């Protein structure tokens, strides 16, 4: 693995992938190489999008970063520590679906993330209400998931990911099932929270428009096995909706991943 000096910016990264590869064994015993020799850094306080076609290993890399699966080769460091020594309370994970518990109200769904720790019920309640304030849903604290819109459910899931006071947020296409306008609204929520809390965000998407809207840097992955095709730094001012430069950059990225589809138009 790469030797890094203290002067190397990657040395202080929130997450560092260094030569990561992962294989899976199929039911028939054959092996599937999911990702190969992936190296990049998620700097503190920045948003990095993993962009690639279906099957390019985006979620595999996210799950390796979350400590859910082990790489077969290479290393992942969380805030400078190896996986065995990492402080996982600093890492929040927002899944593809909201995974709200139907028999818990909004406040108790957020508090669920705190129940593995030593906090008392009153403290968990106070912290979940504070997070509902942060995502703009305090008045819905006693409302159940079936009574909420898709966007509201996503905001609660986002709050649950951050209520542990995580400063690293992993997001696995959490807005893919939302309509266009709700997704744009959720992008604004993420950007507001990221700026206010100086979060490091690793965001998986196959949507080039979404990557351009949210990310500071886009890691473009090839089809399986996922390898880094290029890393694009995005210096465009936000918001990037209806920005011509953002539109053309997204088109270029779609060409890179061989996907001409788009779920967010430049004039949405």
PyMOL commands that set and color helices and strands:
alter all, ss='L'
color gray80, all
select helices_A, chain A and resi 9-12+58-65+88-90+106-114+121-134+138-140+145-147+150-162+180-197+208-214+244-257
alter helices_A, ss='H'
color red, helices_A
select strands_A, chain A and resi 15-25+31-42+47-51+73-78+81-82+91-94+168-172+200-205+217-221+228-233
alter strands_A, ss='S'
color yellow, strands_A
deselect
rebuild
show_as cartoon
